[in-house]
Amino acid sequence: MYGKAPIKLFSCRSSQHLAKMIADKLGIELGRSSVTQFSDGEFQPCFNESVRGCMVFIVQSTNPPAENLLELLLMIDAAKRASAYKVIAVIPYYGYARQDRKDRPRVSIGSKLTADLLSTAGVDRVITMDLHADQIQGFFDVPVDHLFGSAIFVPYIEKLEIKNLTVSAPDMGGSKRANAYSRYLRSEMVLCYKLRKKPNVVEEMSIIGDVEGKNVVIIDDMIDTAGTLVLASEMMKEKGAASIRAFATHPILSGNAIERIDNSPLIELVVTDSVPFVNNSKKIKVLSIANIFALTIDAVTTNQSISKNFVF
């Protein structure tokens, strides 16, 4: 209960498996909803139970296709029009986050537009994980609970008891995240410098730091085509790295990314279940984020701090 407001958790179609696990962790039933599909491709979500006066949590990652985002917006709108007390969007992976600035003339800032759309739909709060850029929180005019994959990955890394550990970022943009891991794990750190001429295509890459004889852990927020990650692992292997693992919160894994990973020097890629995908690779291990989201939802509903869920 949130005051006198009952708690209800719902899911859009793309995140139903994760939402069901979150509901199980919370000890509640996943709310009943359905989607009417029209012959022209249009669809209309519907709550199949009353949400009047309830605190409604809606789980959906907004990875492509764009219908995932649209379905979340329609669900938020439906909840507001059904007199929900509060509507909280639980977005494990916040899509369009790479469009966080004008990096060239005459382009949109997609992550800001997405935040505006969510606010216009009527969202009262957002819970998400590992935004591509921390400043995206400022695009919202509602509270944003920004969780970190480190709460999942650090305990796993510590259990491995890796000797001669070196933490790496696949590009300069990830240096802050890698530095946080490096300081907490008391390890050395190296960086990768890459030059892109167009999205998803790396023209040049160089390694800043020594990896010879080291067991390298590459940390990133997401993995899309795996081009950067695989190139970094190949260069580290050439420079004498003893082993190379990678940790990425959001497994977009588009195109032939999984094939690239299987054929790379990586001995393991650890991801979360923020984005559903078919895992047919022996190198990819999936860790669930259901528990940390359940703990955060519980803290929000009881007005407790969520910082206890952070490693650093």
N, C-alpha and C positions, 0 to 999 in steps of 0.2 A: 504493500500500500504506500502511496505517496500522499500523506495527509489522509484524505478520504477518497483519493482517486485510485481505482483499481489499475493494476499493471497488465498490459496486454502486448504480446510480441507477435509480429507478423513478418512474413517474408515475401519478397517478390520472387519471380520464377527462377532467376539465375543463381540465387544464394540460398535455396531452400535447405540444402544439406547442412551448411554451416549454421543456419538459423535454428534448425532442429537440434543441433548439438548445444547451441547456446541456451535454448529453452530447457533442455535436459539438465544443464548445469545449474540453471536457476530454479529447477524444480517446478516448472509450469508447463502447460500445454501450449504448443504453437497455435496461434490464432488461425481461424478458418477464413480463407479468402479464395477468390476465383478470378479468372480472366475470361471475358467474352471475346472471341476472335472473329472478326468480320472477314468476308471473302476478299476484300481489297487490301488486307493486311493490317487495317486499323484494329486496335484492341481497347478494351475497357475493363480495368480492374474493379473489383467489388469486394467489400467486406461482407462476409456471410454471418456475422454476428454483431451485436451492438457494441459500439465504442463510445457511446455518449458518456461524457464525464470521465473518460479513462485517460491514463498516461500511455500513449501508443508508441511503441518502438517498431520501426520498419527496417528490416535488414536487406540491403542490396548493394553489391559492388557495381560501380558504374563503368566497368570495362566495356569495350565494343562488343556487340553492335550498339548503336545509339539508343535502341529500344530499351536497353537496361536503364539508362538514365530517365527516359521518358516514362517508363513504367513506375519508377520511384516517385517522380513528380506527380503522376496521376494518383498514386496511392496516398501521398501526402495531402493532395487536394481533397480526395475522397474522405480522409479522416477528419480534416478540418470542417468539411461540409456536413459530416455526421456528428458534429458537436463533441469531438474529442477534446479533453482538457488540455493536453500537451501532445505534440507530435515530435518525436526524436528520430532523425535519420541515422541509422547505423550503417556506415559506409566503409567496410574493411579496406577496399581499394578505391580511392578517389580518382576517377578517370579524368583525362584532359589536364592533369596536373603539370605535365611538361610544358604546357602553354601558359606559363606564369608571368611572361613579360614580352615586350616587343623586341625580339632578337634580330629583327630585320624590318624594313619599312612595309606598311600596308598589310599587316597580319593582325589577327584577333588575339585577345588574351582569353583563351578558352576556359581556364580555371576560374577566372573572375566571373565570366558569363555564367558558368555552371553554378557558382555560389549565389549569384543573383537570381537564377531560376529557382533554386531551392528555397531562397527567402521569399520569393514571390508566391511560390506554391503554398507557403505557410509553415515551414519548418520552424520549430522553437529551439532546437539544439541539434548539433552534429557530433557523432562519435566516429572517429576514423583512425587509421594507423599509417605511420610512415609516409607522410606527404612528401612528394618529390622535392618540395621547397617549403621550409617551415613558415615562411611569410604568407603562405596561402591562407593561414588561419585569419589573417587580417582582412581577407576579402569578404569575410562574413560579418554580419551585424548581429549575429546570435552567438551564444557560447559554443566553442569547439573544444572537445576533449580529444587531444592528439596523443594516441598511444604509440609505443615503439616496439619494433620487432626484437629489440635487444632483450626484452623480458622473456622471450622464447629462445633466442639464439645463444645468449651468454651461458645459461645453465648447460646447454648442450655442448658448447665448446669446452666448458670447464670439465665436463665428464670425460671428454676425450683425452685430457691430460697430455696435450701436445707439447713436445720438447722443441726448443729453438723456434718458438712461435713468432711469426711476423704477420701483422695485420696490414692489409692493403686496400686502397680504394681504386676502382677501375677508371676513375677520372678525377680531375681536380674538384669537380662539384661535390664529390662524395668524401672529400678530405676531412670535413668536420665530423662526419659520422664515424669514419675509420679512426680518427684521433680519439674519439670518446671510447671506442672499443679498446684501442691500444693502451690508453691510460688505465682503464679498469682492469684489463688483463695483464698489465705491466709487461707489455711486449714491445718490440721494435715495430716501426711502421715504414712502409714504402708507398709511393704514389705512382700512378700511371698518368702520363700526359698524352692526350689524344687530340687530333685535329680532324674535324668533320667539315666536309664541303656540302653535304646534304643529309637530312635525317636518316638514321639507321645505317649509314655508310661511314666507316672510319678510314680516313686517308693515311694517317700516320699515327704511330704510337711509340712512346719511349718509357722506360722504367726509371724512376728517380729513387735510388737507394739500392742496397745490396741484398740479394735474395739467395746467394750461393749457399747451399747446405741448409737453408731455412725451410720450415714447414709453413707455407703461406696460407692465410685465410683472407679471401677477398670478400668485402662487405659492400652490399648495394641495397637500394630500396626496392628495385624492380629489375626484372630481366625480360626483355622483349624478344629481339631476334637472336640474342646471345652472341652477336658479332663482336662487341667490345670485350665481353667476358672471355670468350674463346681466344681472341687475339692476345689478350693480357696473359692468359694461362700459357699460351705457346711461347711467348717471349720470356716469361719467368722460367719455364722449363729449359729454354735455351741458355739462360743465364745461371743455371745450376740449382734451381729450387729442388729440394728433396721431395716435397709433395705440395699439391695445390688443392684447396677446397674453396667453395664459394657459398655465401649465404645471401639470399635475396628474398625480401619479404613478399613481393608480389610476382607470381609466376605467370606473366602474360604469355610468353612462349609462342610467339607468332611464327608463321612460315615454317621453315625447317629447323627451328631453334633446338628442339629435342635431339634431332640427328646430329647437329653440330656439337652439342654437349657430349653425346655418346662417343664421338670421334675426337674429343679434345683430351688434353693431358689432365683434366680435372678428375680427381678420384671420387669426388662427391659434390653434389649441389643440394643444399638444404633450403627449402622454401616453406611458406605457410599455405594454408588453405583459404587465403583471402580471395583468390580467384579460382573457380572450378576449372580443372583441366584433366584430360585423360593421361595418366602417368604410365607410360609403357617403357620407361627407362630404368635400368638397374642403378644408375648413378644418382637419380633424383629421390630425395627423401622429403616427405611432407610432414611438417609439425602443425598441430592444430592451434588456432588462436581463440577457439571457443571459450576457454576458461577465462582468459584475460578480458574478453568482451563481456562475459557474464559478470565478472567481478566489478567491472566498470559500470554496467547497467545497474547492478545492485547498489553501488556507491551513489550513483546519480539519484536513484529513487529514495535513498535514505539520507541524502544531503551530507554524505561523507567525502573525505578527500580521496582522490584517485592516485595521488602521487606515490602511495605505498606500492602500487603496481609497477613502478618504474625501477629498473636496475640502476640507471644513471640518466 
